[in-house]
């Protein structure tokens, strides 16, 4: 899928296919990125637990999580990566 960046009236936007996502500052996206990292970690822990117990992985909520990660990266590509690199003791 092609990603392009354009400027419109002083604002930066990033296109991903048919969606237009406004880019935001690192400070604006950090709080969302923190919540997203927490949700992602919980989802991964739950998936591994299900696998360990021999259960099938429930993929129903994963699509929304993947979309949220994608949107976060489109809004500010550095915020989520920076938060994910923090050690738990730093958060």
Rosetta constraint file for C-alpha pairs under 8 A:
AtomPair CA 1 CA 16 HARMONIC 6.96 0.50
AtomPair CA 1 CA 17 HARMONIC 6.14 0.50
AtomPair CA 2 CA 16 HARMONIC 6.32 0.50
AtomPair CA 2 CA 17 HARMONIC 6.23 0.50
AtomPair CA 3 CA 14 HARMONIC 6.92 0.50
AtomPair CA 3 CA 15 HARMONIC 5.49 0.50
AtomPair CA 3 CA 16 HARMONIC 4.86 0.50
AtomPair CA 3 CA 17 HARMONIC 6.86 0.50
AtomPair CA 4 CA 14 HARMONIC 5.80 0.50
AtomPair CA 4 CA 15 HARMONIC 5.27 0.50
AtomPair CA 4 CA 16 HARMONIC 7.04 0.50
AtomPair CA 5 CA 12 HARMONIC 7.11 0.50
AtomPair CA 5 CA 13 HARMONIC 5.81 0.50
AtomPair CA 5 CA 14 HARMONIC 4.46 0.50
AtomPair CA 5 CA 15 HARMONIC 6.22 0.50
AtomPair CA 6 CA 12 HARMONIC 6.01 0.50
AtomPair CA 6 CA 13 HARMONIC 5.57 0.50
AtomPair CA 6 CA 14 HARMONIC 6.48 0.50
AtomPair CA 6 CA 15 HARMONIC 7.98 0.50
AtomPair CA 7 CA 11 HARMONIC 5.58 0.50
AtomPair CA 7 CA 12 HARMONIC 4.68 0.50
AtomPair CA 7 CA 13 HARMONIC 6.20 0.50
AtomPair CA 8 CA 12 HARMONIC 6.49 0.50
AtomPair CA 8 CA 13 HARMONIC 7.43 0.50
AtomPair CA 11 CA 22 HARMONIC 7.42 0.50
AtomPair CA 11 CA 23 HARMONIC 7.63 0.50
AtomPair CA 12 CA 22 HARMONIC 6.14 0.50
AtomPair CA 12 CA 23 HARMONIC 5.54 0.50
AtomPair CA 13 CA 20 HARMONIC 6.44 0.50
AtomPair CA 13 CA 21 HARMONIC 5.58 0.50
AtomPair CA 13 CA 22 HARMONIC 4.38 0.50
AtomPair CA 13 CA 23 HARMONIC 5.43 0.50
AtomPair CA 14 CA 20 HARMONIC 5.91 0.50
AtomPair CA 14 CA 21 HARMONIC 5.35 0.50
AtomPair CA 14 CA 22 HARMONIC 6.37 0.50
AtomPair CA 14 CA 23 HARMONIC 6.79 0.50
AtomPair CA 14 CA 74 HARMONIC 6.44 0.50
AtomPair CA 14 CA 75 HARMONIC 7.69 0.50
AtomPair CA 15 CA 19 HARMONIC 5.67 0.50
AtomPair CA 15 CA 20 HARMONIC 4.76 0.50
AtomPair CA 15 CA 21 HARMONIC 6.37 0.50
AtomPair CA 16 CA 20 HARMONIC 6.73 0.50
AtomPair CA 16 CA 21 HARMONIC 7.90 0.50
AtomPair CA 21 CA 71 HARMONIC 7.33 0.50
AtomPair CA 21 CA 74 HARMONIC 6.53 0.50
AtomPair CA 21 CA 75 HARMONIC 6.32 0.50
AtomPair CA 22 CA 74 HARMONIC 7.85 0.50
AtomPair CA 22 CA 75 HARMONIC 5.89 0.50
AtomPair CA 23 CA 74 HARMONIC 6.71 0.50
AtomPair CA 23 CA 75 HARMONIC 4.10 0.50
AtomPair CA 23 CA 76 HARMONIC 5.82 0.50
AtomPair CA 24 CA 28 HARMONIC 6.22 0.50
AtomPair CA 24 CA 29 HARMONIC 6.62 0.50
AtomPair CA 24 CA 75 HARMONIC 5.44 0.50
AtomPair CA 24 CA 76 HARMONIC 5.88 0.50
AtomPair CA 25 CA 29 HARMONIC 6.43 0.50
AtomPair CA 25 CA 76 HARMONIC 6.65 0.50
AtomPair CA 26 CA 30 HARMONIC 5.99 0.50
AtomPair CA 26 CA 76 HARMONIC 6.35 0.50
AtomPair CA 26 CA 78 HARMONIC 7.09 0.50
AtomPair CA 26 CA 79 HARMONIC 5.53 0.50
AtomPair CA 27 CA 31 HARMONIC 7.68 0.50
AtomPair CA 28 CA 32 HARMONIC 7.91 0.50
AtomPair CA 29 CA 33 HARMONIC 6.08 0.50
AtomPair CA 29 CA 72 HARMONIC 7.30 0.50
AtomPair CA 29 CA 75 HARMONIC 7.36 0.50
AtomPair CA 29 CA 76 HARMONIC 6.63 0.50
AtomPair CA 29 CA 79 HARMONIC 6.09 0.50
AtomPair CA 29 CA 80 HARMONIC 7.85 0.50
AtomPair CA 30 CA 34 HARMONIC 6.14 0.50
AtomPair CA 30 CA 79 HARMONIC 5.48 0.50
AtomPair CA 30 CA 80 HARMONIC 7.00 0.50
AtomPair CA 30 CA 83 HARMONIC 7.34 0.50
AtomPair CA 31 CA 35 HARMONIC 6.52 0.50
AtomPair CA 32 CA 36 HARMONIC 6.09 0.50
AtomPair CA 32 CA 72 HARMONIC 7.64 0.50
AtomPair CA 33 CA 37 HARMONIC 6.05 0.50
AtomPair CA 33 CA 72 HARMONIC 6.98 0.50
AtomPair CA 33 CA 79 HARMONIC 6.37 0.50
AtomPair CA 33 CA 80 HARMONIC 4.84 0.50
AtomPair CA 33 CA 83 HARMONIC 6.57 0.50
AtomPair CA 34 CA 38 HARMONIC 6.36 0.50
AtomPair CA 34 CA 80 HARMONIC 7.48 0.50
AtomPair CA 34 CA 83 HARMONIC 6.35 0.50
AtomPair CA 35 CA 39 HARMONIC 6.26 0.50
AtomPair CA 36 CA 40 HARMONIC 5.99 0.50
AtomPair CA 36 CA 68 HARMONIC 7.59 0.50
AtomPair CA 36 CA 69 HARMONIC 7.15 0.50
AtomPair CA 37 CA 41 HARMONIC 6.06 0.50
AtomPair CA 37 CA 80 HARMONIC 7.55 0.50
AtomPair CA 37 CA 83 HARMONIC 7.40 0.50
AtomPair CA 37 CA 84 HARMONIC 6.44 0.50
AtomPair CA 38 CA 42 HARMONIC 6.28 0.50
AtomPair CA 39 CA 43 HARMONIC 6.19 0.50
AtomPair CA 39 CA 65 HARMONIC 7.96 0.50
AtomPair CA 40 CA 44 HARMONIC 6.22 0.50
AtomPair CA 40 CA 65 HARMONIC 7.22 0.50
AtomPair CA 41 CA 45 HARMONIC 6.14 0.50
AtomPair CA 42 CA 46 HARMONIC 6.11 0.50
AtomPair CA 43 CA 47 HARMONIC 6.15 0.50
AtomPair CA 43 CA 62 HARMONIC 7.79 0.50
AtomPair CA 44 CA 48 HARMONIC 6.21 0.50
AtomPair CA 45 CA 49 HARMONIC 6.10 0.50
AtomPair CA 46 CA 50 HARMONIC 6.13 0.50
AtomPair CA 47 CA 51 HARMONIC 6.23 0.50
AtomPair CA 47 CA 57 HARMONIC 5.82 0.50
AtomPair CA 47 CA 58 HARMONIC 7.64 0.50
AtomPair CA 48 CA 52 HARMONIC 6.04 0.50
AtomPair CA 49 CA 53 HARMONIC 6.24 0.50
AtomPair CA 50 CA 54 HARMONIC 6.22 0.50
AtomPair CA 50 CA 55 HARMONIC 4.93 0.50
AtomPair CA 50 CA 56 HARMONIC 6.51 0.50
AtomPair CA 50 CA 57 HARMONIC 6.20 0.50
AtomPair CA 51 CA 55 HARMONIC 5.55 0.50
AtomPair CA 51 CA 56 HARMONIC 6.65 0.50
AtomPair CA 51 CA 57 HARMONIC 6.87 0.50
AtomPair CA 58 CA 62 HARMONIC 7.93 0.50
AtomPair CA 59 CA 63 HARMONIC 7.08 0.50
AtomPair CA 61 CA 65 HARMONIC 6.56 0.50
AtomPair CA 62 CA 66 HARMONIC 6.11 0.50
AtomPair CA 63 CA 67 HARMONIC 6.23 0.50
AtomPair CA 64 CA 68 HARMONIC 6.15 0.50
AtomPair CA 65 CA 69 HARMONIC 6.23 0.50
AtomPair CA 66 CA 70 HARMONIC 6.17 0.50
AtomPair CA 67 CA 71 HARMONIC 6.10 0.50
AtomPair CA 68 CA 72 HARMONIC 6.11 0.50
AtomPair CA 69 CA 73 HARMONIC 6.26 0.50
AtomPair CA 70 CA 74 HARMONIC 6.26 0.50
AtomPair CA 71 CA 75 HARMONIC 6.15 0.50
AtomPair CA 72 CA 76 HARMONIC 6.26 0.50
AtomPair CA 72 CA 77 HARMONIC 7.12 0.50
AtomPair CA 72 CA 79 HARMONIC 7.96 0.50
AtomPair CA 72 CA 80 HARMONIC 6.86 0.50
AtomPair CA 73 CA 77 HARMONIC 4.22 0.50
AtomPair CA 73 CA 78 HARMONIC 7.27 0.50
AtomPair CA 73 CA 79 HARMONIC 7.63 0.50
AtomPair CA 73 CA 80 HARMONIC 6.71 0.50
AtomPair CA 76 CA 80 HARMONIC 7.75 0.50
AtomPair CA 77 CA 81 HARMONIC 7.20 0.50
AtomPair CA 78 CA 82 HARMONIC 5.95 0.50
AtomPair CA 79 CA 83 HARMONIC 6.25 0.50
AtomPair CA 80 CA 84 HARMONIC 6.03 0.50
AtomPair CA 81 CA 85 HARMONIC 6.28 0.50
AtomPair CA 82 CA 86 HARMONIC 6.74 0.50
AtomPair CA 86 CA 90 HARMONIC 6.14 0.50
AtomPair CA 86 CA 91 HARMONIC 6.84 0.50
AtomPair CA 87 CA 91 HARMONIC 6.89 0.50
